[in-house]
Each structure stands twice: as C-alpha cells, then as structure tokens.
Amino acid sequence: MIRRFLVLAILFSTIFTSFGQREKVLNLPSFDKPLFHYGFYLGLNNNEYKASYKPSFVNNPQVEVQTSVGFNVGLIGDLRLHNNLNLRFEPGLMSNTKTLVFNHMPEANENRRTREVGATFLHLPLILKASTNRINNVRPYVLGGISYDYNFSSNENNSDDNFAGNFRTKTSNFMYEIGIGIDLYLNYFKLSPSIRGVFAINNELIYDNSTNSPWTDPIDFLGTRGVFLHLAFE
C-alpha cells in the first residue's frame, strides 16, 4: 500500500509540474490573498485493513482483505497562516466495502470464513498544507494531518458477534494522513488534485463475546489504511 502510494505520488508530481512550466497567462492572480476561503471536494478511495497478529498466530496465514473502490465527498474551509502554509478543515463522507477472508478456517463453509464489511464514515480531518511559491498557474504542495472518523456501519453496540454473522468494528476512530498535490489556477476557480495515504492510529476491532473466536482471537491490531484520489474545487 505504501509503495503504491509513493509511486502514484511521484508520477502525479512529475506530470503536473511539467504542465505548470508550459503555462504563460496568470489566472486568478489574487486568489491566495484572502485570509479564509471555502470549497468542496470529490474523490475515490481504495481502503483495506492492516492486520497484525498475536505471537501464537504470526506464522499462520490469517486474514485476506479484498478491497473495492469507494467514494468521498465533502466541504473545505481553508485558513491562510502564511504565504506558504494553510490550515484546512475538510469534513465529508467516505464510503467503501471490504471483504475479509479468514484463510485459517475450513473452506467447507464459505459463509463462516468470509465477512463483507461495508462502511460509511463521517471523516473530519484537520490538515496542514505546505505549498511552494506559485509557478505560473501551478503550485505544488504537501500536506499532513489527523482526523476523527465516525463509522455509521460499525455494529459496535450490536450484541451479536461473528457467531451470529456480524463482524464488528469501533464507531470512533482516529487516523493520520499524508499527501502530495498541486494547485491548478484556472480562469474561474482553482482545481487541486491530490493523492493521499490514510492510516489508522487505534485498533478498530471489536472482539467477539467468546474467548475462543476463530475470527477475532488471532488478531492483535486491525486498522484501516488506504489511498485517496482527491479532487478539490476552490
């Protein structure tokens, strides 16, 4: 996941920096002067789980995560702290679905060894954005921050666990994210595509009620990690 993110980030930066060097006409010359501005964003995500196992289980194959592409949508509030530094609040919704395959369980009963985990998050990130000086109509940047994520689909308060077919995760989670992007100053608005990596800080797993659960007992930590393709309109 991290290697994929780095390759995409380098390719992304190279393509759009080359584009910026060809620009001649200066669009929106006063765009960055106001102290505060708004916007919105759309995006795609590809999220999976990072799992680590208890010492007695580390040598055995455990959980395989099959991912799908989800979507992001939200708003942007941007506060200019310095000519090259902005503080951003980007509340939004994030949705995706993952399928977990518990490889250590017998294949005879497919309903027991697979769990589909759908999730819709309220994503509340606080981001620091550090930009270079503007180059014609292009301005590369890096960003980093932390977020609080509320999982509407967590099943945390459901008393039924995996023995009843319910894979449970925590409702409240914390994540950090890093990314690289570029501001493109167009005639009437600023377009800001970016690539971001998102990583869970806390263990998201809710353990089954039984202490002999083949689904959750082997797992020491389960946390979201993913790549976002983020398109901001400001």
DORO-416369 format. One line per 5 residues: their letters; for each residue y, x, z of C-alpha. Coordinates in steps of 0.02 Angstrom, whole numbers. Each point is the difference from the previous one (the first is absolute). Layout:
# residues N
A) Y/X/Z ~ ... $
END
This chain:
# residues 234
MIRRF) 0/0/0 ~ 124/137/48 ~ -44/104/-155 ~ 25/-154/-110 ~ 169/-31/79 $
LVLAI) 58/180/-28 ~ -54/2/-183 ~ 91/-164/-34 ~ 155/62/92 ~ 12/162/-101 $
LFSTI) -26/-92/-165 ~ 126/-132/48 ~ 133/128/47 ~ -24/103/-159 ~ 15/-148/-119 $
FTSFG) 155/-76/76 ~ 92/164/30 ~ -20/38/-185 ~ 69/-172/-39 ~ 152/33/109 $
QREKV) 43/160/-90 ~ 22/-97/-162 ~ 124/-126/73 ~ 184/23/-50 ~ 98/-159/42 $
LNLPS) 34/-23/186 ~ -53/-175/57 ~ 56/-80/164 ~ 106/149/53 ~ 51/-80/167 $
FDKPL) -168/-73/48 ~ -36/121/144 ~ 171/-12/84 ~ -21/-161/104 ~ -66/20/177 $
FHYGF) -129/-139/-21 ~ -88/-86/-144 ~ -146/-119/-31 ~ -143/-14/-123 ~ -179/-57/-23 $
YLGLN) -163/77/-53 ~ -164/-41/-86 ~ -155/108/-1 ~ -186/28/-6 ~ -113/76/132 $
NNEYK) -174/72/8 ~ -53/4/182 ~ -162/57/80 ~ -62/42/174 ~ -16/174/71 $
ASYKP) -151/-1/116 ~ -58/131/124 ~ -160/-16/98 ~ -64/31/174 ~ -92/167/23 $
SFVNN) -174/-77/-1 ~ 32/-80/-171 ~ 97/132/-98 ~ -150/66/-97 ~ -50/-169/-70 $
PQVEV) 83/-93/-145 ~ 98/-144/70 ~ 139/-110/-71 ~ 44/-3/-186 ~ 169/-79/-40 $
QTSVG) 21/-86/-169 ~ 183/-31/-37 ~ 101/-112/-114 ~ 182/-1/-55 ~ 118/-105/104 $
FNVGL) 186/-39/-8 ~ 158/31/102 ~ 164/-95/0 ~ 150/14/114 ~ 184/30/35 $
IGDLR) 103/158/23 ~ 143/39/117 ~ 73/174/-28 ~ 122/90/118 ~ 83/158/-64 $
LHNNL) -3/133/138 ~ 56/144/-109 ~ 28/36/-184 ~ -183/51/-13 ~ -80/-99/142 $
NLRFE) -31/-187/17 ~ -85/-108/132 ~ -94/-147/-75 ~ -83/-155/71 ~ -123/-76/-124 $
PGLMS) -83/-157/71 ~ -129/-79/-112 ~ -174/-71/-28 ~ -150/104/-51 ~ -166/-76/-56 $
NTKTL) -167/78/-47 ~ -188/-21/15 ~ -132/127/48 ~ -190/-13/-1 ~ -95/98/132 $
VFNHM) -180/51/-33 ~ -98/58/153 ~ -120/121/-85 ~ -102/36/157 ~ -59/-181/8 $
PEANE) -153/-63/-98 ~ 35/-57/-178 ~ -112/-153/15 ~ 138/-108/73 ~ 158/27/-103 $
NRRTR) 98/-128/103 ~ -23/107/156 ~ 44/169/-75 ~ 160/-51/-93 ~ 164/-69/65 $
EVGAT) 150/-52/-104 ~ 161/35/94 ~ 152/-89/-70 ~ 168/45/77 ~ 178/-61/-12 $
FLHLP) 123/108/97 ~ 179/-23/54 ~ 56/179/-36 ~ 153/59/97 ~ 39/182/-44 $
LILKA) 149/103/56 ~ 26/137/-130 ~ 105/158/-14 ~ 41/39/-181 ~ 62/176/-43 $
STNRI) 73/16/-175 ~ 58/143/-108 ~ 172/-1/-78 ~ 12/-117/-149 ~ -49/75/-169 $
NNVRP) 83/-107/-133 ~ -85/-170/27 ~ -147/66/101 ~ -18/44/184 ~ -170/58/67 $
YVLGG) -42/-29/183 ~ -134/16/133 ~ -27/-122/141 ~ -95/-21/160 ~ -10/-125/142 $
ISYDY) -102/-108/115 ~ -42/-184/-7 ~ -63/-144/106 ~ -126/-107/-92 ~ -52/-175/54 $
NFSSN) -167/-50/-74 ~ -9/-188/-25 ~ -185/12/-47 ~ -61/108/143 ~ -116/-123/92 $
ENNSD) 42/95/159 ~ -4/-157/109 ~ -157/-69/-80 ~ -144/2/125 ~ -126/7/-144 $
DNFAG) -40/179/-51 ~ -107/79/-136 ~ -156/-84/65 ~ 85/-162/-56 ~ 65/78/-161 $
NFRTK) 177/48/56 ~ 65/177/-14 ~ 149/12/118 ~ 150/117/-1 ~ 156/12/108 $
TSNFM) 150/-109/-36 ~ 134/129/46 ~ -8/171/-81 ~ 111/152/-25 ~ 6/111/-154 $
YEIGI) 96/145/-71 ~ 44/25/-183 ~ 62/139/-111 ~ 53/-7/-180 ~ 95/66/-148 $
GIDLY) 107/-96/-123 ~ 150/-1/-112 ~ 158/-105/-16 ~ 39/-54/-178 ~ 180/-60/-21 $
LNYFK) 1/-133/-136 ~ 145/-100/-70 ~ -2/-141/129 ~ -117/54/142 ~ -98/146/71 $
LSPSI) -187/7/-31 ~ -99/107/124 ~ -185/26/-34 ~ -98/97/132 ~ -176/48/49 $
RGVFA) -43/-11/185 ~ -146/44/110 ~ -30/-112/152 ~ -108/51/149 ~ -51/-94/158 $
INNEL) 43/76/169 ~ -105/-112/113 ~ -182/-53/-7 ~ -2/-172/-84 ~ -179/-46/42 $
IYDNS) -48/-139/121 ~ -174/41/65 ~ -135/-132/2 ~ -43/-89/161 ~ -173/79/7 $
TNSPW) -15/184/45 ~ -141/19/-127 ~ 96/-53/-154 ~ -55/91/-160 ~ 168/-43/-79 $
TDPID) 123/69/127 ~ -93/111/125 ~ -9/152/-116 ~ 188/-2/-34 ~ 119/101/107 $
FLGTR) 157/-32/-104 ~ 41/-116/-144 ~ 173/4/-76 ~ 86/-52/-161 ~ 54/130/-126 $
GVFLH) 65/-36/-172 ~ 113/35/-147 ~ 149/-109/-45 ~ 86/-12/-169 ~ 170/-62/52 $
LAFE) 137/-67/-116 ~ 169/-31/83 ~ 147/-94/-78 ~ 169/35/83 $
END
